[in-house]
Amino acid sequence: MRSSLIIAAIAVLLSFCYPLHAQQSVKDSVVNTFLIHANYAFQFPGADLSKSFGNNSVIAVGLGYKTNKNWLWSAQLGFIFGDNVHGRNELLSLISTSTGEIIDGDGVYTSLALFERGYHSQLKGGKIVPFGRLNPNSGLYFQTGLGYLTHHIRIETQFGTAPQLKGDYAKGYDRLRGGVAHSMEAGFLFMGSSKVLNFSIGLEFIHAYTTSLRKYDFNLMRPDNQRYSDHYFGIRINWMVPVYKRSPQPYYYF
């Protein structure tokens, strides 16, 4: 269902591409254009999220549309990843020895690595406010977003088999959570005459209202019915490729 909504949103944004064939000049007019963008964010956890994870990164791709009134609309999908997982001993206490080791299917110690993984899909809207001597398509920007966010613990066996952490058993330990998330972002956006030099950099805040998506938590020895408030604070760098025809450069004949 969520994927269908994102696909539908992208289709709507694509429909705006057709009137973009008119030649436009970024230097002296506010252009409307379709935007393909990719971005990277480094984030710090807050509230309930900080009990499970440390700092993380996000790589995202998206499709957007900028109007000739400097409004921004976009759909974005991001992949969350990190290697700072808190509470390892508590998480695996039921299947660990007294020294915190895991014994695999062959009766020898195995080595495990824990990672943070997740996804964040959202629809965003905002406004560019030009200032100074920049062209009218560049300036401060403000955006807000609404979407869906999930995160979980990925457990990888470095060597050995560890059957107690394979297949459906792993779902009892991965603490998969998900829920509605809203975001706020503010920063600086630049659109140049070149289709290559178009970027933004901003600060963001994400608040996700999550619950467990697993029927049973092995560590708790019961279902996890708690409601969580997960916060992300970060800095995001975004690279954009606009799709429009530039105005022809003037030529002078003598």
Buried (B, 14 or more C-beta within 10 A) or exposed (E): EEEEBBEEBBEEBEEBBEEBEEEBBBEEEBBBBBBEBBBBBBBBBBEBBEEBBBBBBBEBEBBBBBBEEBEBBBBBBBEBBBBEBBBBEEBBEEBBEEEEEBBBEEEEEBEBEBBBBBBBBBBBBBBBEBEEEBBBBBBBBBBBBEBBBBBBBBBEBEEBEBEBBEEEEBBBBBBBBBBEBBBBBBBBBBBBEEBEEBBBEBEBBBBBBBEBBBEEBBBEEEEBEEEBEBBBBBBBBBBBEBBBEBBEEEEEEE
